[in-house]
Amino acid sequence: MPVSLRTLVQNHHNLTLLLVWKKYGNDVIALVPFISGRSVLYTRSVEVAKQILGQKSDWDKVPEQVDALALFGENLFSSYREGWQRHRRITGPGFKHKLYEQVWNESIRTYHDMVHTEGWRANASYIHSDVTAMASKVALYIVASCGFGMSLAWEETVGERVKGLTLSECFHIASRSVYAQIFLPKWCFRLPYKPLRKIREANLILESILLGIIQKRKAEGVANRKERAEKDIFSLLLDANEEEVDAKNALNDRELISDVFLLMVAGHETTSHALASVLGLLACHSDVQERAYKEIMSVVPDGRDPTFQDSEAFPYLQACFLEAIRFFPSVAGMPRRAMADTVLHVPSNHGTVTDVVVKKDQYMVIDLFAISYNEAYYPDPDQYIPERWLDPSTEQGMNFGGGPRVCIGRRFALSEATAMLSMIIRDWKIEPVLREGESLAEWRKRCLDGNVANTLGFGPKSFPLRFRARE
Ligand code: HEM
């Protein structure tokens, strides 16, 4: 199907494309720019996605995606199949039970710190003017703490200011500008144009801060890191790197910086959007909130803070979170390229299977937005229904990827979100801040559905919420 360049640029999560899926009814479509350019196949079929993401498939990452997150060089996310195993072997040991407990505890601590420092309890209700920024700060603090052992107070900036910029500011600038950094030649960032120079400055500062952390940790030595290693991914990553028996597989400092940057971006951009989305959606669904509140009170009837040991007792809270990610998939699509001529087996609703022959170098996008709104998997896809995730037969979808390159941080994100939600909903009723005469549907369109940003993560832009103290 021919489409305008604008549609392709606006990309697959664009609502017009959802209409295209509805109109054609197929599970694989090809979009071809009107004038010139590469045709791209899109799929909204989980079965097709599994073939693409499987262990021995003929598909790999696309250069544009690899470059986008490789500001400092190859890393776990931005590597092709052959280089990827090295990074996974060294990063993997950090993601274990102990980490998720640490994430839980840090989330509870961050919640108390935030509520106390921002004075939420000064009145019967507290209006937060920018919930997206709040979620972003929460996610950054937790990834900084559990990833890198930087335990921060809510009013502190992450790290010291270098040339007037904090680590979090550098981080925001660098991660928000990845597309500019792919498409513009390097010399552009030296031009006397402030926004471009700022991007270069932010990269350099980020690189020097991360290198500083690496050198400090290396100097601590393995023995001193043991204590820390109980707590953060980064120490485990360094240990795994030093213990790598085959020296050629060990990561050099630049690759370590790249993996550290990647983990901070991946752990921050996705989870923060998801947290903001779930809070916004809960504000529109007081019935869902009440059910979640009852679940929390059944686990902690005395009102104490839930502990990590309680974390499995919140299936409904987790369902609220998963449904919010379905509604606003933090990662909107997974692009891949065929590395050889290959065939996709595309099942239809009538039980038949069509073979689609694909040529080497064909681009394909696993459209997570369209999978999430595919009625074949999720009846009434436009409705926020957390209950569907309590049914074991519900399609698990692909919002955390699949196959060997499935998201390494899924449990990290779930632990953080469940802990934060259990605290917020235990203490507050979440409400929309309506303008005079505005209906809930109008608020929702203005603040959520019609107010989305697609940077590295997809979700609602800035919007306010009221947190009313529970009796
Ligand atoms: C709501 C939260 C999250 C969502 C929706 C999400 C989604 C995804 C998706 C869809 C992929 C696969 C991308 C692809 O194959 O093209 C992925 C990969 C990845 N994610 Fe997440 N993610 C989340 C949280 C996190 C967190 C908290 C971390 C780290 C602390 C993280 C680290 C990674 C990494 C390192 C990869 C690359 C894995 C590899 O290629 O081996 N993610 N994520």
Boltz pocket constraint, residues with backbone or C-beta under 6 A from the ligand:
constraints:
  - pocket:
      binder: B
      contacts: [[A, 76], [A, 77], [A, 88], [A, 143], [A, 262], [A, 263], [A, 266], [A, 267], [A, 268], [A, 270], [A, 271], [A, 274], [A, 325], [A, 329], [A, 330], [A, 331], [A, 333], [A, 334], [A, 335], [A, 398], [A, 399], [A, 400], [A, 401], [A, 402], [A, 404], [A, 405], [A, 406], [A, 407], [A, 408], [A, 409], [A, 410], [A, 412], [A, 413]]
      max_distance: 6.0
